[in-house]
Amino acid sequence: MVTKTPSPQQDLKTLIRQRDFFKGILIGVCILWPFIFAAAIYFYYKKGNIALFIPSITILISFLPIYLRLKALSSDIKAKEPS
């Protein structure tokens, strides 16, 4: 009978894969966010519409849980890595 409990090495690989995925998401957001913020500034001066700053700020706030999860995964990986 095959058990579905992962080995410690397999569990470490899963954690590393999740960490790399979340890191990729955050890098993508960090690349796109300045463009979104610059567009909000541009349209504010062109049209006088301050409402475009709301999405640029909420994007940062919405990715805060992903950043916290990334920190937790990094600490878990450091704890499980063989020294």
C-alpha positions as CSV (number, residue, x, y, z in Angstrom):
1,M,0.0,0.0,0.0
2,V,1.4,3.4,-1.0
3,T,1.2,6.2,1.6
4,K,0.8,9.7,0.5
5,T,2.9,11.3,3.2
6,P,5.7,13.3,1.5
7,S,9.3,12.7,2.4
8,P,11.1,15.6,4.1
9,Q,13.1,16.2,0.9
10,Q,9.9,16.2,-1.2
11,D,8.3,18.6,1.3
12,L,11.3,20.9,1.0
13,K,11.0,20.9,-2.8
14,T,7.4,21.8,-2.5
15,L,8.1,24.7,-0.2
16,I,10.9,26.0,-2.5
17,R,8.6,25.8,-5.5
18,Q,5.9,27.8,-3.6
19,R,8.5,30.3,-2.5
20,D,9.7,30.8,-6.0
21,F,6.2,31.2,-7.3
22,F,5.3,33.9,-4.8
23,K,8.6,35.6,-5.4
24,G,7.8,35.7,-9.1
25,I,4.4,37.2,-8.5
26,L,5.9,39.9,-6.3
27,I,8.7,40.7,-8.8
28,G,6.1,41.1,-11.5
29,V,4.0,43.4,-9.3
30,C,7.1,45.4,-8.4
31,I,7.9,45.9,-12.1
32,L,4.3,46.9,-13.1
33,W,3.4,49.0,-10.1
34,P,5.6,52.0,-11.0
35,F,4.0,52.2,-14.4
36,I,0.5,52.1,-12.9
37,F,1.5,54.8,-10.4
38,A,3.1,56.9,-13.2
39,A,-0.1,56.6,-15.3
40,A,-2.2,57.7,-12.3
41,I,0.0,60.8,-11.9
42,Y,-0.2,61.5,-15.6
43,F,-4.0,61.2,-15.7
44,Y,-4.2,63.3,-12.5
45,Y,-2.4,66.2,-14.1
46,K,-4.2,65.7,-17.5
47,K,-7.7,65.2,-16.3
48,G,-7.7,66.2,-12.7
49,N,-9.0,62.8,-11.7
50,I,-7.6,61.7,-8.3
51,A,-9.6,58.4,-8.3
52,L,-7.0,56.7,-10.3
53,F,-4.7,56.6,-7.3
54,I,-7.0,54.2,-5.5
55,P,-6.2,51.2,-7.7
56,S,-2.4,51.9,-7.5
57,I,-2.6,52.0,-3.7
58,T,-4.9,49.0,-3.3
59,I,-2.6,46.9,-5.5
60,L,0.2,47.3,-2.9
61,I,-2.2,46.5,0.0
62,S,-3.7,43.4,-1.7
63,F,-0.2,41.9,-2.2
64,L,0.8,42.3,1.4
65,P,-0.5,38.7,2.3
66,I,1.6,37.3,-0.5
67,Y,4.7,39.0,0.9
68,L,3.9,37.7,4.4
69,R,3.5,34.2,3.0
70,L,6.8,34.5,1.2
71,K,8.6,35.5,4.4
72,A,7.0,32.5,6.2
73,L,8.0,30.1,3.5
74,S,11.6,31.4,3.5
75,S,11.8,30.9,7.3
76,D,10.3,27.4,7.0
77,I,12.8,26.5,4.3
78,K,15.7,27.8,6.4
79,A,14.5,25.7,9.3
80,K,14.1,22.5,7.3
81,E,17.3,22.7,5.2
82,P,20.0,20.4,6.4
83,S,22.9,22.3,7.9
